[in-house]
Amino acid sequence: MRLTAALLSLTLALPAHSADKMTLILDWFVNPDHGPIIIAQEKGYFADQGLEVEVIAPADPADPPKMAAAGRADLAVSYQPQLHLQIHEGLPLKRVGTLVATPLNCLLVLAEGPVKSLADLKGRKVGFSVAGVEEALLGAILAPHDLGMDDVELVNVNWSLSPSLMSGQVDAVIGAFRNFELNQMEIEGVEGRCFYLEEEGLPAYDELIYVANPETMDPDMIERFLAATELATQYIINHPVESWEIFSGTAVELQDELNAKAWVDTLPRFALRPAALDAGRYARFEAFLARSGMIPSENAVSDIAIDVTAR
């Protein structure tokens, strides 16, 4: 009994193991798309996995994948179409997990405006926020209508997608998320209309993914990160009201009608198995980009995406 008590006393006296620190760069300011990340933080799922995760919103939405590639972040939230293009540009990146498993991007116009079909974009202004990827997607959906990028005028509106459309600065915006900009316009009393990219010739894809530099990443930490966000997603699906209260309680700016509407619209789109990889989806999108002339050759799926749990 004395030995047992002594061992117990020694155990209690030992310092707790410090958590492994990770830096995650979001693709945008915090919003309901990041629900599993914030819930994992607030519910202690990261801590349970021995992780201390620093979540950072970017100053420029084009920066996150570049920061991950340069080793300035362990993970970045990015977009599947962007990843394909950036790998061909030489960025050392791979998809290591999925956050939102369906397309969110759409080309948004005014419901009562002059653009009734994509062919009506000829000679009109199209706003965008992320250079490169959105221009490529726009080019892909214009092509079946015998239009090219020279037929439209691109305007960088940065964060101001729906406001630039409602104000008449542009005639359409690419990169609008159907769970946000449509709701934002409805709240403002303006009806919008989305042309859904996956209904305009693009293969289905993962909208939001986690990317990392394969040469510098720590697969074990990433696996634990994904395990925590999987638990968080389960909690969100099982407890949508309670999870909204937790999420919105983290910042005053989240406690408004727009974010509440977006939360409901985003729930069915979260990846229930964030570590799982649909290799066919990545192969099909790579082949589509090659056929469209947006990339010079086709990379193998293993050069684009991995399942960190399959080790």
Buried (B, 14 or more C-beta within 10 A) or exposed (E): EEEEEEEEEEEEEEEEEEEBEBBBBBBBEBBBBBBBBBBBBBBEBBBEBBBEBEBBBBEEBBBBBBBBBEEBBBBBBBBBBBBBBBBBEEBBBBBBBBBBBBBBBBBBBBBEBEBEEBEBBBEBBBBBBBEBBBBBBBBBBBBEBEBEBEBBBBBEBEEBBBBBBBEEBBBBBBBBBBBBBBBBBBEEEBEBBBBBBEEBBBBBBBBBBBBBBBEEBBBEBBBBBBBBBBBBBBBBEEEBEEBBEBBBEBEEEBBEEBBBBBBEBBBEBBBEBBBBBBBEBBBBBBEBBBEBEBBEEBBEBEEBBBBBBEE
